[in-house]
């Protein structure tokens, strides 16, 4: 009797062990074959326009939809659109993240079937960073650029008029040469005066107000 009881107990313990080993394998979740986001992946930083790739299919496929929500509550989902044609390992849509505030977001794919079932894939902790500030030129830089432009204009005018004067033949046209030289001097004076006035005006704008 004792031997039979021990044998029975051994068999029961063996069956229990087999059941416990098989139970996790039977309940292990495999990737959803009908809804899968391949890119972007969990914990991935996002920038500007993001191409969403993956699979959206079903034997009774009707449509699929993409949506995003702010982490961590995921209470409000905002649609990104979708499609009415199945997709196999290809582009599901494009997500423009530029208008979004910096932070973490989740991305969801839902595939709707004619039998009423909904297959879902979720990607978490997608990070959007604040854009880098665009450097603005200082007042001194603007003054330097303005001065360079004025000087270049004066230099071009000088070279042009000098070429015209040099091209005039004969001593009897010396009066014409003098007139052109006078015009050159006057033009250079006006450009220099304009340059100095603009420089002083920009410098005054850059000074702090004093009572």
Residue, then its C-alpha position, 0 to 999 in steps of 0.5 A: x500500500x505504501x509503495x502504491x501511495x508513493x507511486x501515485x504521489x510521484x505521478x501526481x507531482x510529475x503531472x503538476x510539474x508538466x502543467x506548470x512548465x507548459x502553462x507559461x508557454x501556452x500563455x506567452x504573448x506573441x507579436x500581433x500578426x495583424x497590427x505591428x508598428x516596426x518603426x518608430x520603436x519604443x523609447x526612440x527620439x522623434x524629430x520633425x516628420x516621422x515615417x511610420x512603418x509596419x503591418x496592418x492586415x486581417x483576413x476580414x480587413x476593413x480599415x486601420x487607424x493611427x493615433x497618438x497620445x501624451x504619456x503617461x496617462x494616454x487618455x486622449x488619443x488624437x487621430x493621425x489618419x489611416x487607410x482602407x487598404x491592407x499594408x504589409x511591412x510598408x509605410x502606414x503614414x507620416x507623423x508631423x511632430x513639429x507642432x507638438x510640445x516637447x515631451x513623451x508620447x505614445x503611438x497606436x495602430x488599430x486594425x478593424x475587422x469585419x467580425x468586430x475584432x480590433x487588433x492593436x499595436x502600441x509604441x511607448x515613450x517616444x520623445x520629442x525634444x525642444x528645437x534648438x534656438x536660432x541665433x540672431x545677428x547682433x547689432x554690431x554684426x548688422x552694422x558691419x554688414x551695412x558698412x560693407x554693403x555701402x563700401x562695396x557700392x562706392x568701390x564699384x562706382x569708383x571703378x566704373x567712372x575711372x574706366x569711363x574717364x580712362x577710355x576718353x581719347x584726346x587732350x581736347x576732351x580733358x574738360x569732360x574728364x574733369x567733369x566726370x572726376x567731379x561727379x565721381x568725387x561728389x558721388x563718393x562724398x554722398x555715399x560716405x555721408x549716407x554710410x556714416x549717418x546709417x552707422x550712427x543711427x544703428x549705434x544709437x538704437x543699440x545704446x540703452x535708454x538713460x533718464 
